[in-house]
Amino acid sequence: MNMKNQKPKAIVVGGSIAGESCAKALISAGWDVVVIEKTRGPPTQNPTGAGLGLDPLAQKIVQSWLHEPELLYNNTLPVTITENQATDGEKKISWVIGREEGAKFLTAYWADLHGLIYNTLPPEIFLWGHQYLSFCISEDKLTVKVRAKDLQTAEIIEIVGDLLVGADGILSSIGQSILPDFKLRYTGYCAWRGVFNFSENDSETILGIRKSYPDIGKCLYTNIGSGSHIILTELKKEKFNWVWYVNQPEPELKGKTTSAKVSSDMIEELHQRAEQVWLPELSRMIKETKDPFLNAIYDCDPLEKIIWDRVVLTGDAAHPTTPHSARSTNMAIIDAAVLGKCLEKWGPDHLYSALEEYQSIRKPVTSAQVLYSRRLGQMKQGLSIPGRERPFDPKTASLEDLEFIVDIKVPLFDVVPPILDSIFRSAC
């Protein structure tokens, strides 16, 4: 810090849920914040994400950030049941291989959750339409300077702060600056995603889904076929959210995105394959979903470090993960909360101690959860796994394999870091 009574300043790169969560947590810790985001303005809908699930700890954190905590429940649906089904596409039959009650997740539409958090923040802290270019640490290591480009005027601006937070996603430019040789690991499959809006629609498609999935609205359904699986759940505001994982070669991606360009031929092939793989009710819903999109799925082995001098990574920038344990958004929110509490505890004069504590709390948890999610995805997709004699197939699986698939035990899932005890207790 340059002036004794001046608030410390953080520069956050990334205006998605990870970035705005960091902004909220750091402002609550007494910091000034600037958020650099390349998109032109706050999103009203998300072109690369749809539904998501919030775990109990992330729920408590978000509630603690909201002016009216009940707003979270007004924009989400509770999931109290998880059911796994095996599907035989040739015989067009499904059967239950596992069901658990007592889950405590909330399902949300990406844009709704983003809007809830965004509306608690001062709009003037966001530099929309600005692309991060580079950063440098001052010689005395007391400040960090960030260069960014205004995409409308091409003007280059410089911002000086006390901390740089890389919350810019799985293709993090901050991470690439620090680790130029870093490479993501393609999993071997992509995810087709869609949101089926059934408002003012009482079609046979809706009736078929509700008949085949009678607990939809409070249950997260997973259908597992041979070498593929699909997830179905209901969102608030009369929407069904589905995610279908398909084994395929790594697609060619243009620009900094994991979303592949989708053609009409690809969508037609998707519809034909759905008819072959899934039951008629599910394939019909997929066919009637407008604008499905395709994400290539990546992760990486856990990084050795997520802090460097006055730079810290959070969210997918710190630990790219597959979606199979619903960890991506949850880890990002918890990262932000822990970072904020560490900075508040240590104060700006002991920044390095705060960052070391953040890393010591989060890295063991996120590393274990990333690797668990990787194996779960490999199993459900029927991929070869070192140490296994043959790929998983629900039609021939052993009891042990079925228990791994059904009885999901995310490592350290129930562990609340002591530094967050106050948040958890206040929201109970």
N, C-alpha and C positions, 0 to 999 in steps of 0.2 A: 504493500500500500504506500501511496505517495504522501498522503496527508493524514495526520493523526486521527482526526474526527470524521474522515470521509468513509462512507461505506465501501467495503470491498466489492469489486465488480467481476462478474463472471460473463464470459462470452459463450453462449450455447450454439452449436452448429446443429441444425435439425429442428424443424417445427412440427414433427409428427408427435405421436403420443409420448414417445421417449423424451423428446426435447422439451415439450411443454410441461411434462412431469418434473423434469429437472428445474425448469424455470420456477415452477410453483414451490418446489421444495427449498430451493435456494433463496427465493424471496422470503419465505417463511423463516429462514435461518438468518435473515438480516442482510442479505446481499442485494446489490443492484444487479440486474440481468439484462443482457441484450441477446435476442435470438435471431440468428441468421438462417433464412429459409429461401430456397430457390423458387418455390412455387409462388404464384402472384398474390395469393391471399388465402385466408383460412378456408379449408375445404368444406363444402356442403355435402359432398359424397366422396367416397374413396375409390379411385379407379384400380387400386392394387390390393385391396383388402375388403373383407365383407363382415362376417360375423366373428366374434371372439368370445372367450370365456374368461371371467374374472374369478380368481380363487379368493378364499376368505380374507387373507392378509391384504391382498391388493384392494379388495372391497373396502376394508377399514381405512386404508391409506387414502383412497379417493374420497371417501366420505369425510375424512378429516380436512380435506382441501375445499370442500364445497360449502357455500354459504348456507345452503339448505340440504343437509345430508340425505333427506328423503328423495331428492331429485334422482339419486342413483337408481332407486327402485322404480321410479316413474319411467325410466328409460331402459329397463332391463327386464328379463324374465328369469325367475329362479329355476335352476336345474337340480332336482333332488334324486334323480334316477339316472343310471347309466346302463345301457343294455347293448350287448354284443351279439350279433347274429352271424351265422355262417350262411352263405348263399351258393347254391348250385345253379349256375346260369343255364346249363343245358336242360336240367329238369324243371327249372323255374320254381324252385322251392327254397325257403329259408327256415332256419331253426335257431332257437336261442342257445348260445353256448355260455352265456354268463350274464347275470343281472345283479346290480348292487343298488341298494337304496340308502339314503342318508347323505348324498352328495350335497355340497353347499356352494355350487357355482352360480354365477349370474351370466346369462348370455346377453350380448350387446351388439348393436351395429357399430362398426368402427367409427363412422362419422358422428354418431350420437355421443359416444364416450369422449371423442376428441373435443366436441363442442362443449360438453359439461366442464371439462378442465379448462379449456380456452376461455370460457366466459368468466372464470375467476381471476383472470390475469389482466393487467393493464395492457390495452392493445398497442400502446406506443412502444412497448419493448420489442416488438416484432419488426424486423427488417425483411418484409416480404419481397420476393423478386430479386434477391441477392444471392449470388453464388460464392461459396467459400473458395478461396484460391490458395492461401498458404498461411503459415504462422511462423513466428520466430520468438525465441526466449531472449530477453535482454541479457547483456553480458553479466550484469550483477545478479541475474536470475530472480529479480524482484517483480517483473512484469512479463506479460505475453502480448505480442502484437499480431493481430489477424488482418489479413487483406481479403477483401471481398469485392465482387463486381456487381454493380447495378445492371441487371439484364435488360432494362428498358433504355437506359441512357449510355451504357457501357462505361460509366464512371467507376473508377477504382477508389474504394474507401479503405481507411485503416482505422482499426479500433484497438485501443490498448486496455488491457484488463489485468486482473490478478490471477484468473483461472480460465482455462479453455476446456469446455466440456464437449466431447465428441459424442453426440447423440444422433448421428446421421445415418444410422441403419446398417444393414448387412454389407453394403458396398461403401463403407465409411471412407470419406476422403481424408479425415483426420488420421484414421488408422493406416491408410495407405501412405500418408506423409511420414509416419513414424516407422512403419514396417513395409518398405517398398517391395520386398520379395514375398509378402504374404499372399497366399492363394486360398480361395474357398474350395471346399470339397463338394463336387456334384454328387448327389445321393444315388443317382440312377433313375430317378422318377420326377415327374412334375405333378402339379395339382391343378385340376380344373375346378374353378370356384364359381358359384352362382348364388344369387338371392332371388327367390321366387316370390313375387309380391301377389298375394291373393286377396287384397282388399277389394271389396265389392265383387267377389268372384266366388260363386258356389258351384263350381264346375265339378265334373266327374273326377278330375285330377285331384282336387282337394279332398273329396269324399274318399277316394282311393287311398290317399296318403293317411288320412285319419283312421281308416279301417285297418290298414297294414301296420300302422304305428300308433296304436291307441293312446299312448301316453305322451305323444308329441305335445310340446308346450311345457312339459316338466321333465322330459327325458332327453338325454343325448344318445342317439342311436348310432351304432357303428355296424355296417354290413361288411363282412370280409369274404371275398371270393378267392379264387386261386390266382395269386400274384397281383391282387388289387384290393383296395378297400375304399369305402365311402362313408362320410359322416353326415348325419342329418340332424338338425335341431331347429327349433322355432325361435324367432326373434320377436321383439316388441313391434307393434305397428303392422301386424299381419304379414309377416315374412317368414319363409322357410329358407334356411341357410344350408347349403350343401357344399362339400369339398370331396372331390374324387381324385384319388392318387393313382397315377398311371405310369407304369414302367416304360421308359423310352430313352433313346440317346439324348445327350445334352443338346438343347436347342441353341440356335444362333441368336444371341441377344445383342441388341444395338443400344448403345448409350449405357448410362449407369442405372440399370434396372434389372430386376429378375423376372420381369413380365415379358412373355413372348408375344409377338404380333400374331393376332388370330385372324385367319381367313375364313370365308364362308365354307370352303372345302373342309377345313379343319373342324368346323362346327358340325358339318354334315357327317363327317367320320365319327365325331363324338357321339352323335345321336344314334348312328348305326351300331356302334360298339355298346352303347348303353342297352340297346334292345337285346344284344347277345348276352350281356354279363349280368344284368340286374332284373328284378321282377318288373312286370309291366307298369305297376303304379309308380315306381321310382323312375323308370326310363321315360315315362310320359312327362313327369314333372321336369326332368332335365331337358327334354325336348322343348317344353313350353317356357323355359327360363330365358328371359331376354339378356343379351349381352354377357354370356359367360366369358371368363377370362382365364388365362393360363399362366401359372407361376412355375418357374424352375425352382426346385428345392435344393438348398445348399445348407451346409454347416461347416464347422472347422474344429480341429482339435483345440482344446482349451489353450488360450494364450498364456505365456509365462508371466506376463505383467499386463495390467490395464491402467497403470499410472506411469507418467514420465515427467519429472520436474513439475511444471504447472499445467500439465495436460492430463485429463482423465477420460476414459471411455465408459459409456453406459449403454444399456440396452443391447440391441443386435450388433452395434459397433464393437461391443466388448466381448460378446459371446454369441455369434451366429448359431442358430439352432433350428432344428426341424420342428414342425408344428404339433407333433403327436402327443405331447403332454400339456398342451395349452400353456407353454411357458413364456413365449416371446414377449407378449404385452405384460404379463404378470412380472417377469423378471425385470423389465424396463421400469415399471412403476416402483417395485421394491428397491431397485438400484437407486433411483432418484431419492426416495425417502431416506435410505441409509446414508447416501452422500450428504443430503441436507443436514441430517442430524449430526453426522461426524463434523461437518464444517461449523455447525452451531456449538458443538461441545468444545472444540479445540480453539475456535476463534481464528481470525485472519492471520494473526502473528505466528500461528503454528499450523500453517497450511499443509506442510509435508506430513506432519503427524496425522492430520485428519484424513489425508488421502491414503496413507498407509493403513489406517484402521478400516477405511472403506474397502480397500482391496482385501484385507485379511478377513473381513466379514463376508463379502460377496463372492470372491473367487472360488473358494471350495464348494459353495452351494451351486453356483451356476455351472461350474465344470462338471460336477456329478450329474446335474440335470440335463445338460447338453448330451452327454454320452448315453444316458438312459433313454432319452428321446430318440437318439440315433438308432439304438438297438431295437426299440419298439417299432420304429418305422421299417427297419429292415425285415423284421419278423412279419409284420402285417402285409408287406409287399412281396413276401416269398422270395427274398433275395438271399444269396449265399452269404453266410456269416462264418468267419474263421472259428473253428472248433465245433461246428455243427455238421453232421453227416449229410443232411439234406435240408432244403428250404422248408419253411413252414407252409403247411396247407391245412386249412380248417377241417377238411374232409377226412384227413388221415392223422391229425395232430395227436400227440400224446397228452395225457392229463397235465403233465408239468408245463408243456408249452401253452396249453389253453389257460392255465392259471396265470402265466406271465402276461398273456395278452389281455385277459379279463380283469385280473386283480391288480390294477395299475397302482404301483407303489413308487411314486416319484421320490427320489432320495431327498431327505431333509425338507420334505414338503410342509410338515407341521412345525418346523422350527421358526420361532419368531425371534429375530435378533434382539438381545436385551436393549439395544439402543432405540428400538421401536416400541418398547413396552408401553410408553405413555400414549402413543397413537392407538395401539390395540386396545388398551383399557378404556380410553375415552370414547371409543366408537362402539364398545360392547353394549 
